[in-house]
């Protein structure tokens, strides 16, 4: 009996050793996508993909803000740069919205559709729609401008820095695909600014930016795509460390960490937050932010499918120096035998007052210069030693903890 027990034990050990290989469990499985497309999100992701790849800036999508699959009409708008375009477009949008609100009000009263247009609206909601649904839809109407032109420009601009930004995120142990988020924030326009005075490709507000970046009279590192990407990585890492969920961490980039902590406490999972959570501050922009990211990531990765072959901007060949003392930019340009215009193009974080000579380069700032810029040996060096390439943070810029 004892021998049989021993034999069975050895047989069990043998099975444990052999079984994984036999059933393929020892194979290296692909890592799951940290950015899942939940079924409840698919309609919104599809909507935003069309916004980014099909509809131009001169088109307004009149749609339901809660169920974005309900699109009432796509109206033509004037070019935003044309004089008077803002008021013209505002009137066209208001006229279209009033038209559909009137139809929805009629349906909400229980009046049967009396025209093909009214029947078309009924069909958009399906056979189970109630009078309450039509009344709610009347309040949910909004207009979304197309973004195709702007998104294509963002694809082109991203060529100059996308791979560097991916490397920044990987250096923090974060998913590299977070580098596609600026398509949602700014279309990779380093000059972008908002009504809330957010700036740069990551659209940092001044208070948030000051947590991670140098912002002062001479420079604003929010404008620098690489410096600000380090800051974005740190902020997103903080969000994830608290929320332990990438859809929520990304939404917190728009809605705020405190707001998402409340949402998670109330609804537990992102899917339930998306489908059920409502608050005075958690509105259309916050609810759709993660869906926009998913759509932008997919459209950017597959840009040839939507835009054909594009000539992307290329990363500049540069090296970095750290300014040891305050020095006029013209003096530094002479020392390195480069044009001030070239310095300005490579260093968007420096303010115009520096380039106009009203203020010197601040002590300790990191400066990018064209790669082939040996100093003129007859002049006293106004900088410290050269620093490593862009993908590594400068030694005198203590950003990575």
TORKOL-4160 file (C-alpha; in steps of 0.2 Angstrom, whole numbers, padded with zeros to 4 digits, m for minus):
401
<pt num="1" X="0000" Y="0000" Z="0000"/>
<pt num="2" X="0014" Y="0012" Z="0004"/>
<pt num="3" X="0023" Y="0009" Z="m0012"/>
<pt num="4" X="0006" Y="0013" Z="m0022"/>
<pt num="5" X="0005" Y="0029" Z="m0012"/>
<pt num="6" X="0023" Y="0034" Z="m0016"/>
<pt num="7" X="0020" Y="0029" Z="m0035"/>
<pt num="8" X="0004" Y="0040" Z="m0035"/>
<pt num="9" X="0014" Y="0055" Z="m0028"/>
<pt num="10" X="0028" Y="0053" Z="m0040"/>
<pt num="11" X="0015" Y="0052" Z="m0054"/>
<pt num="12" X="0007" Y="0068" Z="m0048"/>
<pt num="13" X="0023" Y="0077" Z="m0048"/>
<pt num="14" X="0027" Y="0070" Z="m0066"/>
<pt num="15" X="0010" Y="0077" Z="m0072"/>
<pt num="16" X="0013" Y="0094" Z="m0064"/>
<pt num="17" X="0030" Y="0095" Z="m0073"/>
<pt num="18" X="0023" Y="0088" Z="m0090"/>
<pt num="19" X="0006" Y="0095" Z="m0090"/>
<pt num="20" X="0010" Y="0114" Z="m0093"/>
<pt num="21" X="0020" Y="0110" Z="m0109"/>
<pt num="22" X="0007" Y="0098" Z="m0115"/>
<pt num="23" X="m0007" Y="0111" Z="m0114"/>
<pt num="24" X="0003" Y="0126" Z="m0119"/>
<pt num="25" X="0003" Y="0134" Z="m0102"/>
<pt num="26" X="0021" Y="0137" Z="m0102"/>
<pt num="27" X="0020" Y="0147" Z="m0118"/>
<pt num="28" X="0023" Y="0166" Z="m0115"/>
<pt num="29" X="0006" Y="0174" Z="m0117"/>
<pt num="30" X="0004" Y="0191" Z="m0124"/>
<pt num="31" X="0001" Y="0205" Z="m0111"/>
<pt num="32" X="m0017" Y="0211" Z="m0110"/>
<pt num="33" X="m0020" Y="0229" Z="m0117"/>
<pt num="34" X="m0020" Y="0240" Z="m0102"/>
<pt num="35" X="m0033" Y="0251" Z="m0112"/>
<pt num="36" X="m0048" Y="0240" Z="m0114"/>
<pt num="37" X="m0062" Y="0244" Z="m0126"/>
<pt num="38" X="m0077" Y="0239" Z="m0115"/>
<pt num="39" X="m0093" Y="0235" Z="m0125"/>
<pt num="40" X="m0102" Y="0249" Z="m0117"/>
<pt num="41" X="m0089" Y="0261" Z="m0125"/>
<pt num="42" X="m0089" Y="0255" Z="m0143"/>
<pt num="43" X="m0102" Y="0267" Z="m0149"/>
<pt num="44" X="m0093" Y="0282" Z="m0142"/>
<pt num="45" X="m0076" Y="0276" Z="m0148"/>
<pt num="46" X="m0084" Y="0274" Z="m0166"/>
<pt num="47" X="m0091" Y="0291" Z="m0164"/>
<pt num="48" X="m0075" Y="0299" Z="m0160"/>
<pt num="49" X="m0066" Y="0290" Z="m0173"/>
<pt num="50" X="m0077" Y="0298" Z="m0186"/>
<pt num="51" X="m0075" Y="0315" Z="m0178"/>
<pt num="52" X="m0056" Y="0313" Z="m0180"/>
<pt num="53" X="m0056" Y="0305" Z="m0198"/>
<pt num="54" X="m0072" Y="0309" Z="m0207"/>
<pt num="55" X="m0079" Y="0326" Z="m0202"/>
<pt num="56" X="m0070" Y="0342" Z="m0206"/>
<pt num="57" X="m0068" Y="0358" Z="m0195"/>
<pt num="58" X="m0082" Y="0366" Z="m0206"/>
<pt num="59" X="m0094" Y="0353" Z="m0201"/>
<pt num="60" X="m0105" Y="0352" Z="m0186"/>
<pt num="61" X="m0112" Y="0336" Z="m0179"/>
<pt num="62" X="m0129" Y="0339" Z="m0171"/>
<pt num="63" X="m0131" Y="0324" Z="m0159"/>
<pt num="64" X="m0137" Y="0317" Z="m0143"/>
<pt num="65" X="m0124" Y="0319" Z="m0129"/>
<pt num="66" X="m0128" Y="0303" Z="m0120"/>
<pt num="67" X="m0132" Y="0292" Z="m0134"/>
<pt num="68" X="m0119" Y="0298" Z="m0147"/>
<pt num="69" X="m0126" Y="0285" Z="m0160"/>
<pt num="70" X="m0141" Y="0297" Z="m0162"/>
<pt num="71" X="m0135" Y="0310" Z="m0175"/>
<pt num="72" X="m0148" Y="0322" Z="m0181"/>
<pt num="73" X="m0139" Y="0331" Z="m0194"/>
<pt num="74" X="m0122" Y="0336" Z="m0200"/>
<pt num="75" X="m0122" Y="0354" Z="m0205"/>
<pt num="76" X="m0110" Y="0365" Z="m0215"/>
<pt num="77" X="m0101" Y="0379" Z="m0206"/>
<pt num="78" X="m0089" Y="0393" Z="m0211"/>
<pt num="79" X="m0070" Y="0393" Z="m0209"/>
<pt num="80" X="m0067" Y="0399" Z="m0192"/>
<pt num="81" X="m0053" Y="0411" Z="m0199"/>
<pt num="82" X="m0066" Y="0420" Z="m0210"/>
<pt num="83" X="m0072" Y="0437" Z="m0202"/>
<pt num="84" X="m0088" Y="0435" Z="m0194"/>
<pt num="85" X="m0088" Y="0416" Z="m0194"/>
<pt num="86" X="m0090" Y="0414" Z="m0176"/>
<pt num="87" X="m0107" Y="0422" Z="m0176"/>
<pt num="88" X="m0113" Y="0415" Z="m0192"/>
<pt num="89" X="m0109" Y="0397" Z="m0186"/>
<pt num="90" X="m0117" Y="0400" Z="m0169"/>
<pt num="91" X="m0133" Y="0405" Z="m0178"/>
<pt num="92" X="m0133" Y="0390" Z="m0189"/>
<pt num="93" X="m0130" Y="0378" Z="m0174"/>
<pt num="94" X="m0144" Y="0386" Z="m0164"/>
<pt num="95" X="m0156" Y="0385" Z="m0179"/>
<pt num="96" X="m0152" Y="0367" Z="m0182"/>
<pt num="97" X="m0154" Y="0363" Z="m0163"/>
<pt num="98" X="m0170" Y="0372" Z="m0162"/>
<pt num="99" X="m0177" Y="0363" Z="m0177"/>
<pt num="100" X="m0174" Y="0346" Z="m0168"/>
<pt num="101" X="m0179" Y="0352" Z="m0151"/>
<pt num="102" X="m0196" Y="0357" Z="m0158"/>
<pt num="103" X="m0198" Y="0340" Z="m0166"/>
<pt num="104" X="m0193" Y="0331" Z="m0150"/>
<pt num="105" X="m0205" Y="0342" Z="m0140"/>
<pt num="106" X="m0219" Y="0337" Z="m0151"/>
<pt num="107" X="m0215" Y="0318" Z="m0149"/>
<pt num="108" X="m0213" Y="0320" Z="m0130"/>
<pt num="109" X="m0231" Y="0326" Z="m0129"/>
<pt num="110" X="m0236" Y="0310" Z="m0138"/>
<pt num="111" X="m0241" Y="0318" Z="m0155"/>
<pt num="112" X="m0238" Y="0305" Z="m0169"/>
<pt num="113" X="m0225" Y="0310" Z="m0182"/>
<pt num="114" X="m0233" Y="0320" Z="m0196"/>
<pt num="115" X="m0219" Y="0321" Z="m0209"/>
<pt num="116" X="m0205" Y="0310" Z="m0216"/>
<pt num="117" X="m0192" Y="0321" Z="m0206"/>
<pt num="118" X="m0202" Y="0318" Z="m0189"/>
<pt num="119" X="m0203" Y="0299" Z="m0194"/>
<pt num="120" X="m0184" Y="0299" Z="m0197"/>
<pt num="121" X="m0181" Y="0306" Z="m0179"/>
<pt num="122" X="m0193" Y="0293" Z="m0172"/>
<pt num="123" X="m0183" Y="0279" Z="m0181"/>
<pt num="124" X="m0167" Y="0285" Z="m0174"/>
<pt num="125" X="m0173" Y="0281" Z="m0156"/>
<pt num="126" X="m0180" Y="0264" Z="m0161"/>
<pt num="127" X="m0197" Y="0256" Z="m0158"/>
<pt num="128" X="m0195" Y="0256" Z="m0139"/>
<pt num="129" X="m0193" Y="0274" Z="m0136"/>
<pt num="130" X="m0205" Y="0283" Z="m0124"/>
<pt num="131" X="m0211" Y="0300" Z="m0122"/>
<pt num="132" X="m0199" Y="0302" Z="m0108"/>
<pt num="133" X="m0184" Y="0297" Z="m0119"/>
<pt num="134" X="m0189" Y="0311" Z="m0132"/>
<pt num="135" X="m0190" Y="0324" Z="m0118"/>
<pt num="136" X="m0173" Y="0319" Z="m0111"/>
<pt num="137" X="m0166" Y="0320" Z="m0128"/>
<pt num="138" X="m0172" Y="0337" Z="m0130"/>
<pt num="139" X="m0161" Y="0342" Z="m0116"/>
<pt num="140" X="m0146" Y="0332" Z="m0122"/>
<pt num="141" X="m0143" Y="0340" Z="m0139"/>
<pt num="142" X="m0126" Y="0347" Z="m0143"/>
<pt num="143" X="m0115" Y="0351" Z="m0158"/>
<pt num="144" X="m0098" Y="0343" Z="m0160"/>
<pt num="145" X="m0086" Y="0351" Z="m0173"/>
<pt num="146" X="m0077" Y="0339" Z="m0185"/>
<pt num="147" X="m0058" Y="0337" Z="m0181"/>
<pt num="148" X="m0052" Y="0328" Z="m0197"/>
<pt num="149" X="m0041" Y="0342" Z="m0203"/>
<pt num="150" X="m0034" Y="0346" Z="m0186"/>
<pt num="151" X="m0031" Y="0328" Z="m0182"/>
<pt num="152" X="m0021" Y="0325" Z="m0199"/>
<pt num="153" X="m0010" Y="0340" Z="m0194"/>
<pt num="154" X="m0007" Y="0332" Z="m0177"/>
<pt num="155" X="m0002" Y="0316" Z="m0185"/>
<pt num="156" X="0011" Y="0326" Z="m0196"/>
<pt num="157" X="0017" Y="0336" Z="m0181"/>
<pt num="158" X="0018" Y="0320" Z="m0170"/>
<pt num="159" X="0032" Y="0313" Z="m0181"/>
<pt num="160" X="0045" Y="0325" Z="m0173"/>
<pt num="161" X="0042" Y="0319" Z="m0155"/>
<pt num="162" X="0031" Y="0304" Z="m0154"/>
<pt num="163" X="0045" Y="0291" Z="m0152"/>
<pt num="164" X="0054" Y="0301" Z="m0139"/>
<pt num="165" X="0038" Y="0303" Z="m0129"/>
<pt num="166" X="0035" Y="0285" Z="m0130"/>
<pt num="167" X="0052" Y="0282" Z="m0123"/>
<pt num="168" X="0049" Y="0295" Z="m0109"/>
<pt num="169" X="0033" Y="0285" Z="m0103"/>
<pt num="170" X="0043" Y="0268" Z="m0104"/>
<pt num="171" X="0057" Y="0276" Z="m0093"/>
<pt num="172" X="0043" Y="0278" Z="m0080"/>
<pt num="173" X="0037" Y="0260" Z="m0082"/>
<pt num="174" X="0021" Y="0266" Z="m0090"/>
<pt num="175" X="0012" Y="0260" Z="m0106"/>
<pt num="176" X="0020" Y="0269" Z="m0121"/>
<pt num="177" X="0003" Y="0271" Z="m0130"/>
<pt num="178" X="0000" Y="0285" Z="m0117"/>
<pt num="179" X="0010" Y="0295" Z="m0129"/>
<pt num="180" X="m0005" Y="0297" Z="m0141"/>
<pt num="181" X="m0015" Y="0307" Z="m0128"/>
<pt num="182" X="m0009" Y="0324" Z="m0135"/>
<pt num="183" X="m0020" Y="0320" Z="m0150"/>
<pt num="184" X="m0035" Y="0323" Z="m0139"/>
<pt num="185" X="m0028" Y="0337" Z="m0129"/>
<pt num="186" X="m0019" Y="0348" Z="m0142"/>
<pt num="187" X="m0016" Y="0339" Z="m0159"/>
<pt num="188" X="0002" Y="0340" Z="m0154"/>
<pt num="189" X="0002" Y="0359" Z="m0156"/>
<pt num="190" X="0015" Y="0365" Z="m0144"/>
<pt num="191" X="0008" Y="0383" Z="m0146"/>
<pt num="192" X="m0010" Y="0377" Z="m0141"/>
<pt num="193" X="m0018" Y="0386" Z="m0127"/>
<pt num="194" X="m0036" Y="0386" Z="m0119"/>
<pt num="195" X="m0048" Y="0398" Z="m0111"/>
<pt num="196" X="m0043" Y="0391" Z="m0094"/>
<pt num="197" X="m0025" Y="0396" Z="m0099"/>
<pt num="198" X="m0019" Y="0378" Z="m0101"/>
<pt num="199" X="m0004" Y="0377" Z="m0113"/>
<pt num="200" X="0007" Y="0365" Z="m0123"/>
<pt num="201" X="0003" Y="0348" Z="m0130"/>
<pt num="202" X="m0002" Y="0341" Z="m0113"/>
<pt num="203" X="m0013" Y="0356" Z="m0109"/>
<pt num="204" X="m0006" Y="0359" Z="m0092"/>
<pt num="205" X="m0014" Y="0373" Z="m0082"/>
<pt num="206" X="m0002" Y="0384" Z="m0073"/>
<pt num="207" X="m0005" Y="0377" Z="m0055"/>
<pt num="208" X="m0004" Y="0359" Z="m0061"/>
<pt num="209" X="0011" Y="0363" Z="m0072"/>
<pt num="210" X="0021" Y="0371" Z="m0057"/>
<pt num="211" X="0020" Y="0355" Z="m0048"/>
<pt num="212" X="0032" Y="0347" Z="m0061"/>
<pt num="213" X="0039" Y="0361" Z="m0072"/>
<pt num="214" X="0048" Y="0377" Z="m0072"/>
<pt num="215" X="0036" Y="0391" Z="m0076"/>
<pt num="216" X="0042" Y="0409" Z="m0074"/>
<pt num="217" X="0046" Y="0426" Z="m0082"/>
<pt num="218" X="0059" Y="0418" Z="m0094"/>
<pt num="219" X="0053" Y="0401" Z="m0098"/>
<pt num="220" X="0037" Y="0390" Z="m0098"/>
<pt num="221" X="0042" Y="0372" Z="m0099"/>
<pt num="222" X="0023" Y="0367" Z="m0103"/>
<pt num="223" X="0027" Y="0373" Z="m0120"/>
<pt num="224" X="0041" Y="0360" Z="m0122"/>
<pt num="225" X="0035" Y="0343" Z="m0129"/>
<pt num="226" X="0048" Y="0333" Z="m0120"/>
<pt num="227" X="0049" Y="0342" Z="m0104"/>
<pt num="228" X="0030" Y="0342" Z="m0102"/>
<pt num="229" X="0029" Y="0324" Z="m0107"/>
<pt num="230" X="0040" Y="0320" Z="m0091"/>
<pt num="231" X="0027" Y="0330" Z="m0081"/>
<pt num="232" X="0012" Y="0321" Z="m0089"/>
<pt num="233" X="0021" Y="0304" Z="m0086"/>
<pt num="234" X="0022" Y="0309" Z="m0067"/>
<pt num="235" X="0004" Y="0315" Z="m0066"/>
<pt num="236" X="m0003" Y="0300" Z="m0075"/>
<pt num="237" X="0008" Y="0288" Z="m0064"/>
<pt num="238" X="0001" Y="0297" Z="m0048"/>
<pt num="239" X="m0017" Y="0294" Z="m0055"/>
<pt num="240" X="m0014" Y="0276" Z="m0058"/>
<pt num="241" X="m0006" Y="0273" Z="m0041"/>
<pt num="242" X="m0022" Y="0279" Z="m0033"/>
<pt num="243" X="m0035" Y="0272" Z="m0045"/>
<pt num="244" X="m0026" Y="0256" Z="m0050"/>
<pt num="245" X="m0036" Y="0257" Z="m0067"/>
<pt num="246" X="m0030" Y="0265" Z="m0083"/>
<pt num="247" X="m0047" Y="0270" Z="m0090"/>
<pt num="248" X="m0050" Y="0279" Z="m0073"/>
<pt num="249" X="m0032" Y="0286" Z="m0073"/>
<pt num="250" X="m0034" Y="0293" Z="m0090"/>
<pt num="251" X="m0051" Y="0301" Z="m0086"/>
<pt num="252" X="m0043" Y="0309" Z="m0071"/>
<pt num="253" X="m0032" Y="0318" Z="m0082"/>
<pt num="254" X="m0047" Y="0328" Z="m0088"/>
<pt num="255" X="m0058" Y="0327" Z="m0073"/>
<pt num="256" X="m0046" Y="0328" Z="m0059"/>
<pt num="257" X="m0040" Y="0314" Z="m0047"/>
<pt num="258" X="m0051" Y="0319" Z="m0033"/>
<pt num="259" X="m0066" Y="0318" Z="m0044"/>
<pt num="260" X="m0062" Y="0301" Z="m0050"/>
<pt num="261" X="m0059" Y="0295" Z="m0033"/>
<pt num="262" X="m0077" Y="0300" Z="m0029"/>
<pt num="263" X="m0083" Y="0292" Z="m0044"/>
<pt num="264" X="m0074" Y="0275" Z="m0041"/>
<pt num="265" X="m0080" Y="0276" Z="m0023"/>
<pt num="266" X="m0098" Y="0278" Z="m0029"/>
<pt num="267" X="m0098" Y="0265" Z="m0044"/>
<pt num="268" X="m0083" Y="0254" Z="m0041"/>
<pt num="269" X="m0078" Y="0250" Z="m0059"/>
<pt num="270" X="m0075" Y="0261" Z="m0074"/>
<pt num="271" X="m0089" Y="0253" Z="m0084"/>
<pt num="272" X="m0102" Y="0257" Z="m0071"/>
<pt num="273" X="m0095" Y="0275" Z="m0070"/>
<pt num="274" X="m0097" Y="0277" Z="m0088"/>
<pt num="275" X="m0114" Y="0270" Z="m0089"/>
<pt num="276" X="m0122" Y="0277" Z="m0073"/>
<pt num="277" X="m0111" Y="0290" Z="m0064"/>
<pt num="278" X="m0117" Y="0308" Z="m0065"/>
<pt num="279" X="m0112" Y="0324" Z="m0055"/>
<pt num="280" X="m0112" Y="0342" Z="m0058"/>
<pt num="281" X="m0094" Y="0341" Z="m0064"/>
<pt num="282" X="m0094" Y="0324" Z="m0072"/>
<pt num="283" X="m0101" Y="0329" Z="m0089"/>
<pt num="284" X="m0099" Y="0326" Z="m0107"/>
<pt num="285" X="m0081" Y="0330" Z="m0108"/>
<pt num="286" X="m0076" Y="0319" Z="m0093"/>
<pt num="287" X="m0087" Y="0305" Z="m0098"/>
<pt num="288" X="m0080" Y="0304" Z="m0116"/>
<pt num="289" X="m0062" Y="0307" Z="m0112"/>
<pt num="290" X="m0056" Y="0289" Z="m0112"/>
<pt num="291" X="m0066" Y="0285" Z="m0127"/>
<pt num="292" X="m0058" Y="0299" Z="m0136"/>
<pt num="293" X="m0041" Y="0293" Z="m0131"/>
<pt num="294" X="m0045" Y="0275" Z="m0138"/>
<pt num="295" X="m0052" Y="0282" Z="m0154"/>
<pt num="296" X="m0037" Y="0294" Z="m0157"/>
<pt num="297" X="m0024" Y="0280" Z="m0153"/>
<pt num="298" X="m0032" Y="0269" Z="m0166"/>
<pt num="299" X="m0034" Y="0282" Z="m0179"/>
<pt num="300" X="m0016" Y="0288" Z="m0176"/>
<pt num="301" X="m0009" Y="0271" Z="m0177"/>
<pt num="302" X="m0018" Y="0267" Z="m0193"/>
<pt num="303" X="m0017" Y="0284" Z="m0200"/>
<pt num="304" X="m0013" Y="0278" Z="m0218"/>
<pt num="305" X="m0030" Y="0270" Z="m0218"/>
<pt num="306" X="m0039" Y="0286" Z="m0216"/>
<pt num="307" X="m0027" Y="0299" Z="m0223"/>
<pt num="308" X="m0015" Y="0290" Z="m0235"/>
<pt num="309" X="0004" Y="0292" Z="m0235"/>
<pt num="310" X="0008" Y="0308" Z="m0225"/>
<pt num="311" X="0025" Y="0316" Z="m0224"/>
<pt num="312" X="0028" Y="0317" Z="m0205"/>
<pt num="313" X="0039" Y="0329" Z="m0197"/>
<pt num="314" X="0056" Y="0322" Z="m0192"/>
<pt num="315" X="0065" Y="0323" Z="m0175"/>
<pt num="316" X="0078" Y="0337" Z="m0176"/>
<pt num="317" X="0096" Y="0332" Z="m0173"/>
<pt num="318" X="0101" Y="0341" Z="m0157"/>
<pt num="319" X="0112" Y="0340" Z="m0142"/>
<pt num="320" X="0109" Y="0349" Z="m0125"/>
<pt num="321" X="0118" Y="0361" Z="m0114"/>
<pt num="322" X="0114" Y="0368" Z="m0097"/>
<pt num="323" X="0116" Y="0386" Z="m0095"/>
<pt num="324" X="0128" Y="0389" Z="m0081"/>
<pt num="325" X="0125" Y="0408" Z="m0078"/>
<pt num="326" X="0112" Y="0421" Z="m0084"/>
<pt num="327" X="0117" Y="0425" Z="m0102"/>
<pt num="328" X="0109" Y="0435" Z="m0117"/>
<pt num="329" X="0103" Y="0423" Z="m0130"/>
<pt num="330" X="0113" Y="0432" Z="m0143"/>
<pt num="331" X="0129" Y="0430" Z="m0134"/>
<pt num="332" X="0126" Y="0411" Z="m0133"/>
<pt num="333" X="0121" Y="0410" Z="m0151"/>
<pt num="334" X="0138" Y="0419" Z="m0156"/>
<pt num="335" X="0147" Y="0407" Z="m0144"/>
<pt num="336" X="0140" Y="0391" Z="m0153"/>
<pt num="337" X="0139" Y="0400" Z="m0170"/>
<pt num="338" X="0121" Y="0397" Z="m0172"/>
<pt num="339" X="0106" Y="0408" Z="m0177"/>
<pt num="340" X="0094" Y="0414" Z="m0164"/>
<pt num="341" X="0080" Y="0408" Z="m0175"/>
<pt num="342" X="0087" Y="0390" Z="m0174"/>
<pt num="343" X="0088" Y="0391" Z="m0155"/>
<pt num="344" X="0070" Y="0398" Z="m0154"/>
<pt num="345" X="0063" Y="0384" Z="m0165"/>
<pt num="346" X="0071" Y="0370" Z="m0154"/>
<pt num="347" X="0067" Y="0378" Z="m0137"/>
<pt num="348" X="0048" Y="0383" Z="m0137"/>
<pt num="349" X="0049" Y="0384" Z="m0118"/>
<pt num="350" X="0059" Y="0401" Z="m0118"/>
<pt num="351" X="0048" Y="0416" Z="m0118"/>
<pt num="352" X="0048" Y="0430" Z="m0132"/>
<pt num="353" X="0056" Y="0442" Z="m0119"/>
<pt num="354" X="0072" Y="0431" Z="m0120"/>
<pt num="355" X="0072" Y="0431" Z="m0139"/>
<pt num="356" X="0069" Y="0449" Z="m0139"/>
<pt num="357" X="0084" Y="0452" Z="m0128"/>
<pt num="358" X="0073" Y="0459" Z="m0114"/>
<pt num="359" X="0078" Y="0445" Z="m0102"/>
<pt num="360" X="0093" Y="0434" Z="m0102"/>
<pt num="361" X="0093" Y="0415" Z="m0102"/>
<pt num="362" X="0089" Y="0409" Z="m0085"/>
<pt num="363" X="0103" Y="0400" Z="m0075"/>
<pt num="364" X="0101" Y="0382" Z="m0075"/>
<pt num="365" X="0090" Y="0380" Z="m0090"/>
<pt num="366" X="0092" Y="0366" Z="m0102"/>
<pt num="367" X="0095" Y="0372" Z="m0120"/>
<pt num="368" X="0094" Y="0362" Z="m0136"/>
<pt num="369" X="0106" Y="0366" Z="m0150"/>
<pt num="370" X="0108" Y="0359" Z="m0168"/>
<pt num="371" X="0119" Y="0344" Z="m0167"/>
<pt num="372" X="0134" Y="0351" Z="m0176"/>
<pt num="373" X="0137" Y="0366" Z="m0165"/>
<pt num="374" X="0155" Y="0366" Z="m0159"/>
<pt num="375" X="0158" Y="0382" Z="m0148"/>
<pt num="376" X="0169" Y="0396" Z="m0154"/>
<pt num="377" X="0185" Y="0393" Z="m0144"/>
<pt num="378" X="0190" Y="0412" Z="m0143"/>
<pt num="379" X="0175" Y="0416" Z="m0131"/>
<pt num="380" X="0172" Y="0412" Z="m0113"/>
<pt num="381" X="0159" Y="0397" Z="m0112"/>
<pt num="382" X="0143" Y="0403" Z="m0104"/>
<pt num="383" X="0137" Y="0385" Z="m0102"/>
<pt num="384" X="0141" Y="0370" Z="m0092"/>
<pt num="385" X="0145" Y="0353" Z="m0099"/>
<pt num="386" X="0135" Y="0345" Z="m0113"/>
<pt num="387" X="0121" Y="0333" Z="m0108"/>
<pt num="388" X="0115" Y="0317" Z="m0115"/>
<pt num="389" X="0102" Y="0315" Z="m0129"/>
<pt num="390" X="0084" Y="0320" Z="m0127"/>
<pt num="391" X="0077" Y="0303" Z="m0122"/>
<pt num="392" X="0087" Y="0305" Z="m0106"/>
<pt num="393" X="0083" Y="0319" Z="m0093"/>
<pt num="394" X="0097" Y="0331" Z="m0091"/>
<pt num="395" X="0108" Y="0328" Z="m0076"/>
<pt num="396" X="0105" Y="0346" Z="m0070"/>
<pt num="397" X="0086" Y="0345" Z="m0072"/>
<pt num="398" X="0080" Y="0334" Z="m0058"/>
<pt num="399" X="0063" Y="0328" Z="m0064"/>
<pt num="400" X="0063" Y="0310" Z="m0062"/>
<pt num="401" X="0062" Y="0305" Z="m0044"/>
